[in-house]
Amino acid sequence: MKEKIRAGRNRTVTLSDDDIAKLEQKLLFVDDLKKKDDSTCNFDFKSSVFCNKTINGDIIEALAVLPDNFADLIIIDPPYNLTKNFNGNVFSARSEKSYDDYLESWFSLVCKKLKNSGSLYLCGDWKCTSALQRVMEKNLTVLNRITWQREKGRGAKSNWKNSMEDIWFGVVNPNDYYFDVGAVKLKRKVIAPYKVNGKPKDWDETADGNFRLTYPGNFWDDISIPFWSMPENTDHPTQKPEKLYAKLILASSKEGDVVFDPFLGSGTASVVAKKLNRNYCGIEMNKEYCLLAEKRLEMADFDKSIQGYADGVFWERNSGK
């Protein structure tokens, strides 16, 4: 791995030779898992070899050795229909039909890992979002589509800058799934305080200012893409923010539940799950990204903070949290 020259205040997570030698020991490899037999009738995922682990290998091969119905929540951030270099593994843009076939090749297999009461979130951009909707509707009940604004991105001289992404929300059983809206309310400053009989109405008066807890909608404009001065940042080209995944995990899982990410990348889903006292499992084909995930998981032993989330609530941007 070629070392980059970075600014003195750059906090991007990197790997030293010592890190690589130590963290490799923590990874699970698909070939090794094929030799293990955890498929007993009394299988308990939380006490299995897979729990709280990063699996390095091909998604199809890894899914074949993972048990069905183990995950309470699945978060998927697959390659979008764009040409992108993931540390030497190039995903090439393709026709709409070919991308549909790509999604079909693994999505139904991933859904088998979801419990009957489980939820799934699937990320994408404007170009592939219709394909995501199609594959979701074939396998799950779609409940919503979240759109979130990401500030980072190249400008365009002959088109609108692409600064939005979608997250499709689906469940196995629309009559039996977990959703905790109280865990994901947003704390906002009250600009025009309204009182009834001299008392605040739907807001709190504190020494730090006037605040109201508001219900979350499906448009999110309070999340920053990881950048060089943030301790969660890595060199992964499409890394998702911890705050983004924290909203999904807090809303759709309980403490002790299992969060699964079959395209783990540099580990955001596992890291946030650990910080929020959930169990986790992730699959990633690139070994370097697996090692970055493991390093971030080690860092989470000492720092469980999530930018923008403090005191049990999400704070609006530029609130100092």
C-alpha positions as CSV (number, residue, x, y, z in Angstrom):
1,M,0.0,0.0,0.0
2,K,1.6,3.3,-1.1
3,E,1.7,5.9,1.7
4,K,0.2,9.2,0.8
5,I,1.6,12.6,1.8
6,R,-0.9,14.2,4.1
7,A,-1.3,17.5,5.9
8,G,-0.3,17.7,9.6
9,R,-3.9,17.9,10.8
10,N,-5.2,15.2,8.6
11,R,-7.0,12.5,10.7
12,T,-7.7,10.0,8.0
13,V,-7.4,6.4,9.3
14,T,-4.4,4.6,7.8
15,L,-2.7,1.3,8.3
16,S,0.9,0.8,9.4
17,D,2.8,-2.5,8.8
18,D,2.3,-3.4,12.4
19,D,-1.5,-2.7,12.0
20,I,-1.6,-5.0,9.0
21,A,0.2,-7.9,10.8
22,K,-2.0,-7.6,13.9
23,L,-5.4,-6.9,12.3
24,E,-5.1,-9.7,9.7
25,Q,-5.5,-12.2,12.6
26,K,-9.0,-10.8,13.3
27,L,-10.4,-11.4,9.8
28,L,-12.5,-14.4,8.8
29,F,-11.7,-15.7,5.3
30,V,-14.4,-17.5,3.2
31,D,-12.1,-20.5,2.4
32,D,-11.6,-21.1,6.2
33,L,-15.3,-20.7,6.9
34,K,-16.2,-23.4,4.3
35,K,-14.4,-25.9,6.6
36,K,-16.4,-24.9,9.6
37,D,-19.9,-26.3,10.4
38,D,-22.1,-24.0,12.4
39,S,-25.3,-25.2,10.7
40,T,-26.9,-26.9,13.7
41,C,-30.6,-26.9,14.4
42,N,-29.9,-24.9,17.6
43,F,-27.7,-22.4,15.9
44,D,-27.2,-19.1,17.8
45,F,-25.6,-16.4,15.7
46,K,-24.5,-14.4,18.7
47,S,-22.3,-17.2,20.0
48,S,-21.1,-18.2,16.5
49,V,-17.8,-17.7,14.7
50,F,-19.5,-15.0,12.5
51,C,-20.7,-12.7,15.2
52,N,-18.9,-9.3,15.5
53,K,-16.6,-10.3,12.7
54,T,-15.4,-9.0,9.3
55,I,-15.5,-11.6,6.5
56,N,-12.9,-11.1,3.7
57,G,-14.1,-12.7,0.5
58,D,-16.6,-12.8,-2.4
59,I,-20.2,-11.9,-1.4
60,I,-21.8,-14.9,-3.1
61,E,-19.3,-17.3,-1.5
62,A,-19.7,-15.7,1.9
63,L,-23.4,-15.7,1.8
64,A,-23.3,-19.4,1.1
65,V,-21.7,-20.1,4.4
66,L,-23.7,-17.7,6.5
67,P,-26.9,-19.0,8.1
68,D,-30.3,-17.7,7.1
69,N,-32.5,-15.5,9.3
70,F,-29.8,-14.2,11.6
71,A,-29.9,-10.4,11.0
72,D,-32.3,-8.0,12.6
73,L,-31.1,-5.2,10.3
74,I,-29.3,-5.2,7.0
75,I,-27.7,-2.1,5.5
76,I,-26.4,-2.3,1.9
77,D,-24.3,0.2,0.1
78,P,-23.5,-1.6,-3.2
79,P,-21.5,-0.3,-6.1
80,Y,-23.7,2.2,-8.0
81,N,-24.1,2.0,-11.7
82,L,-20.9,4.1,-12.2
83,T,-17.3,3.3,-13.1
84,K,-15.4,3.4,-9.8
85,N,-12.1,2.1,-8.7
86,F,-12.3,0.5,-5.2
87,N,-8.6,0.1,-4.4
88,G,-7.8,-1.8,-7.6
89,N,-11.2,-3.5,-7.9
90,V,-12.9,-1.6,-10.7
91,F,-16.7,-1.7,-11.0
92,S,-17.7,-0.6,-14.5
93,A,-20.9,1.2,-15.5
94,R,-23.2,-0.9,-17.5
95,S,-26.6,-1.0,-19.2
96,E,-29.8,-0.8,-17.1
97,K,-30.6,-4.4,-17.8
98,S,-27.1,-5.5,-16.9
99,Y,-27.2,-3.6,-13.6
100,D,-30.6,-5.1,-12.8
101,D,-29.1,-8.6,-13.4
102,Y,-26.2,-7.7,-11.1
103,L,-28.5,-6.7,-8.3
104,E,-30.6,-9.8,-8.8
105,S,-27.5,-12.0,-8.6
106,W,-27.1,-11.3,-4.9
107,F,-30.0,-9.3,-3.4
108,S,-32.4,-12.2,-2.9
109,L,-29.6,-14.2,-1.2
110,V,-29.0,-11.3,1.2
111,C,-32.7,-11.1,2.0
112,K,-32.6,-14.7,3.2
113,K,-30.3,-13.6,6.0
114,L,-33.0,-11.3,7.4
115,K,-35.2,-12.3,10.2
116,N,-39.0,-12.4,9.6
117,S,-39.3,-9.2,11.7
118,G,-36.2,-7.6,10.1
119,S,-35.6,-4.4,8.2
120,L,-33.3,-3.5,5.3
121,Y,-31.9,-0.3,3.9
122,L,-30.5,-0.1,0.3
123,C,-28.4,2.9,-0.8
124,G,-28.1,4.4,-4.2
125,D,-27.9,7.5,-6.4
126,W,-30.4,9.0,-8.9
127,K,-29.0,6.9,-11.8
128,C,-29.6,3.5,-10.1
129,T,-32.4,4.3,-7.8
130,S,-35.1,2.9,-10.1
131,A,-33.2,-0.4,-10.3
132,L,-33.0,-0.5,-6.5
133,Q,-36.7,0.0,-6.2
134,R,-37.4,-2.8,-8.6
135,V,-35.2,-5.4,-6.8
136,M,-36.6,-4.3,-3.4
137,E,-40.2,-4.7,-4.5
138,K,-39.5,-8.2,-5.7
139,N,-38.2,-9.3,-2.3
140,L,-39.5,-7.0,0.4
141,T,-42.3,-4.6,1.2
142,V,-41.0,-1.1,0.5
143,L,-42.1,1.4,3.2
144,N,-40.2,4.6,2.2
145,R,-37.4,6.2,0.4
146,I,-35.1,8.5,2.3
147,T,-33.2,11.1,0.3
148,W,-30.1,12.7,1.9
149,Q,-28.1,15.6,0.8
150,R,-24.3,15.2,0.7
151,E,-22.3,18.3,0.3
152,K,-19.3,16.7,-1.2
153,G,-19.2,16.1,-5.0
154,R,-17.8,17.5,-8.2
155,G,-19.5,20.5,-9.9
156,A,-20.9,20.1,-13.4
157,K,-20.7,22.8,-16.1
158,S,-23.4,21.3,-18.3
159,N,-25.6,19.6,-15.7
160,W,-26.8,19.9,-12.2
161,K,-24.3,18.9,-9.5
162,N,-25.2,15.5,-8.1
163,S,-25.5,16.2,-4.4
164,M,-28.3,13.8,-3.3
165,E,-28.6,10.1,-2.6
166,D,-31.4,7.7,-1.9
167,I,-31.9,5.0,0.8
168,W,-34.7,2.6,0.2
169,F,-36.4,1.2,3.3
170,G,-38.0,-2.2,3.2
171,V,-39.2,-4.9,5.6
172,V,-40.1,-8.6,5.4
173,N,-43.4,-8.2,7.2
174,P,-45.1,-4.8,7.2
175,N,-47.2,-6.0,10.2
176,D,-44.2,-7.0,12.3
177,Y,-41.0,-4.9,12.3
178,Y,-39.2,-2.7,14.8
179,F,-39.1,1.1,14.4
180,D,-38.2,3.5,17.3
181,V,-39.0,7.0,16.1
182,G,-38.1,8.4,19.5
183,A,-34.5,7.4,19.1
184,V,-34.0,9.4,15.9
185,K,-35.7,12.7,16.7
186,L,-33.7,15.8,15.7
187,K,-33.0,18.5,18.3
188,R,-33.4,22.0,16.7
189,K,-33.1,25.5,18.0
190,V,-36.5,27.2,18.3
191,I,-36.4,30.5,16.3
192,A,-39.8,31.8,17.3
193,P,-40.7,30.4,20.8
194,Y,-44.4,29.9,21.3
195,K,-45.9,29.8,24.8
196,V,-49.2,28.9,26.3
197,N,-50.1,30.4,29.7
198,G,-46.5,31.5,29.9
199,K,-45.0,28.0,29.4
200,P,-43.1,26.7,26.4
201,K,-45.3,24.8,23.9
202,D,-43.5,21.7,22.4
203,W,-40.1,23.0,23.2
204,D,-37.7,23.3,26.2
205,E,-36.1,26.4,27.7
206,T,-32.5,25.6,28.8
207,A,-29.4,27.6,29.8
208,D,-27.9,26.7,26.4
209,G,-30.9,28.0,24.5
210,N,-34.4,27.0,23.4
211,F,-34.8,23.6,21.7
212,R,-37.5,21.4,20.2
213,L,-37.3,17.7,19.4
214,T,-38.8,17.2,15.9
215,Y,-40.0,14.1,14.2
216,P,-37.6,12.8,11.4
217,G,-38.8,13.1,7.8
218,N,-37.5,11.2,4.8
219,F,-35.3,14.2,3.6
220,W,-32.1,14.5,5.5
221,D,-30.0,17.7,5.1
222,D,-28.0,17.6,8.3
223,I,-25.2,15.1,7.4
224,S,-21.7,15.7,6.3
225,I,-19.7,13.3,4.1
226,P,-16.5,12.2,5.9
227,F,-13.5,14.4,5.1
228,W,-9.9,14.6,6.0
229,S,-10.2,16.3,9.4
230,M,-12.8,13.8,10.7
231,P,-11.5,10.8,12.7
232,E,-13.9,8.4,10.9
233,N,-12.5,9.3,7.5
234,T,-10.7,6.6,5.4
235,D,-9.5,6.5,1.8
236,H,-12.5,4.5,0.7
237,P,-14.0,6.5,-2.2
238,T,-17.7,6.1,-1.2
239,Q,-17.5,5.9,2.6
240,K,-20.9,6.6,4.3
241,P,-21.0,8.9,7.3
242,E,-21.3,7.4,10.8
243,K,-24.2,9.8,11.6
244,L,-26.1,8.5,8.5
245,Y,-25.9,4.9,9.6
246,A,-26.5,5.8,13.3
247,K,-30.0,7.0,12.3
248,L,-30.8,3.8,10.5
249,I,-29.4,1.6,13.3
250,L,-31.1,3.4,16.1
251,A,-34.5,3.5,14.3
252,S,-34.5,-0.1,13.1
253,S,-32.7,-2.2,15.8
254,K,-32.5,-2.6,19.5
255,E,-29.4,-2.9,21.7
256,G,-28.0,-6.5,21.3
257,D,-29.6,-6.9,17.8
258,V,-27.5,-8.1,14.8
259,V,-26.6,-5.6,12.1
260,F,-25.3,-7.1,8.8
261,D,-23.6,-5.3,5.9
262,P,-22.7,-7.4,2.9
263,F,-20.7,-4.6,1.2
264,L,-18.9,-3.4,4.3
265,G,-16.3,-1.2,2.7
266,S,-14.2,0.4,5.4
267,G,-16.5,-0.7,8.1
268,T,-19.0,2.1,8.9
269,A,-22.0,-0.2,9.6
270,S,-20.0,-2.4,11.9
271,V,-18.3,0.5,13.7
272,V,-21.6,2.3,14.3
273,A,-23.3,-0.9,15.4
274,K,-20.5,-1.4,18.0
275,K,-20.7,2.1,19.2
276,L,-24.4,1.8,19.7
277,N,-24.2,-1.6,21.5
278,R,-25.4,-3.8,18.7
279,N,-23.7,-7.0,17.3
280,Y,-22.4,-6.8,13.7
281,C,-21.2,-8.8,10.8
282,G,-19.8,-7.6,7.5
283,I,-18.5,-9.0,4.2
284,E,-15.9,-7.1,2.1
285,M,-13.9,-8.4,-0.8
286,N,-11.0,-6.0,-0.5
287,K,-8.6,-7.0,2.2
288,E,-7.3,-3.5,2.8
289,Y,-10.8,-2.2,3.5
290,C,-11.3,-5.1,5.9
291,L,-8.2,-4.1,7.8
292,L,-9.4,-0.4,7.9
293,A,-12.7,-1.7,9.3
294,E,-10.9,-3.6,12.0
295,K,-8.8,-0.7,12.9
296,R,-11.8,1.5,13.3
297,L,-13.5,-1.1,15.4
298,E,-10.5,-1.1,17.7
299,M,-10.7,2.7,17.9
300,A,-14.4,2.4,18.9
301,D,-13.2,0.6,22.1
302,F,-11.9,4.0,23.2
303,D,-14.1,6.5,21.4
304,K,-17.8,5.8,21.0
305,S,-18.7,9.3,19.8
306,I,-20.6,9.9,16.6
307,Q,-20.4,13.4,15.1
308,G,-23.8,15.1,15.3
309,Y,-25.2,12.6,17.9
310,A,-24.9,13.4,21.6
311,D,-26.9,13.2,24.8
312,G,-29.1,10.6,23.2
313,V,-30.4,12.8,20.4
314,F,-29.3,14.0,16.9
315,W,-28.5,17.7,16.7
316,E,-29.0,19.9,13.7
317,R,-25.9,20.9,11.8
318,N,-23.6,23.6,13.2
319,S,-25.0,23.1,16.7
320,G,-21.5,22.3,18.0
321,K,-22.2,18.6,18.7
